[in-house]
Each structure stands twice: as structure tokens, then as C-alpha cells.
């Protein structure tokens, strides 16, 4: 029988790595450059969308008022 079937996972984790809990900080550190890039890209897309929408509304308004 596999160890995971016969013992709690936290006990196996403690025996294997010396800690009974997992910490996601290493994953956050690994993916931080991607997270930063996504945050910057999202801001740029939002700025473009706002400018594009504003220009479109201005064009539509001027056509209605003409």
C-alpha cells in the first residue's frame, strides 16, 4: 500500500521535508514576473479601451449633433 493511502498527508509531508504545512510563497516568487507583466498589460489595454471608447463616443456625438 502506498504511504499516502495509509497515513495522513501532513504526516508524510513532515517526514519528507520537515514541515507539516505547505507554503505557496515559492510559487508566488516564481510567477511574480508573469504577474507583474500581466498587471502592466492589463493597464495598457484598459487605457487603450478608454481612449478608443471615448473617441468613438465623441464621433457618435458629433454625428448626432450635426
C-alpha positions as CSV (number, residue, x, y, z in Angstrom):
1,X,0.0,0.0,0.0
2,X,1.3,3.5,-0.8
3,X,2.2,5.8,2.0
4,X,-0.5,8.3,1.1
5,X,-3.1,5.7,1.5
6,X,-2.1,4.6,4.9
7,X,-1.0,7.9,6.6
8,X,-2.3,11.5,6.6
9,X,-0.6,13.6,4.0
10,X,0.6,16.1,6.6
11,X,2.5,13.4,8.5
12,X,4.1,12.2,5.2
13,X,5.0,15.8,4.4
14,X,6.6,16.3,7.8
15,X,8.7,13.2,7.4
16,X,9.7,14.1,3.8
17,X,10.5,17.8,4.0
18,X,10.5,18.5,7.7
19,X,7.4,20.7,7.6
20,X,3.8,19.7,8.1
21,X,2.3,22.6,6.1
22,X,2.7,23.8,2.6
23,X,3.6,27.4,1.7
24,X,2.7,28.9,-1.6
25,X,5.3,31.7,-1.4
26,X,7.8,29.9,-3.6
27,X,5.2,29.6,-6.4
28,X,4.4,33.3,-6.0
29,X,8.1,34.2,-6.2
30,X,8.5,32.0,-9.3
31,X,5.5,33.5,-11.1
32,X,6.0,37.1,-9.9
33,X,7.5,38.3,-13.3
34,X,4.4,37.0,-15.1
35,X,2.1,38.6,-12.6
36,X,3.9,41.9,-13.0
37,X,3.7,41.7,-16.8
38,X,0.0,40.8,-16.7
39,X,-0.7,43.7,-14.4
40,X,1.1,46.2,-16.7
41,X,-0.5,44.7,-19.9
42,X,-4.0,45.0,-18.3
43,X,-3.4,48.7,-17.5
44,X,-2.3,49.3,-21.1
45,X,-5.3,47.5,-22.6
46,X,-7.6,49.5,-20.2
47,X,-6.0,52.8,-21.3
48,X,-6.4,51.9,-24.9
49,X,-10.0,50.8,-24.4
50,X,-10.9,54.0,-22.6
51,X,-9.3,56.2,-25.2
52,X,-10.9,54.2,-28.0
53,X,-14.3,54.3,-26.4
54,X,-14.0,58.0,-25.7
55,X,-13.1,58.8,-29.2
56,X,-15.9,56.6,-30.5
57,X,-18.4,58.4,-28.3
58,X,-17.1,61.8,-29.4
59,X,-17.5,60.8,-33.1
60,X,-21.0,59.5,-32.5
61,X,-22.0,62.6,-30.6
62,X,-20.7,64.9,-33.3
63,X,-22.6,63.0,-35.9
64,X,-25.8,63.2,-33.9
65,X,-25.4,67.0,-33.3
66,X,-24.6,67.7,-37.0
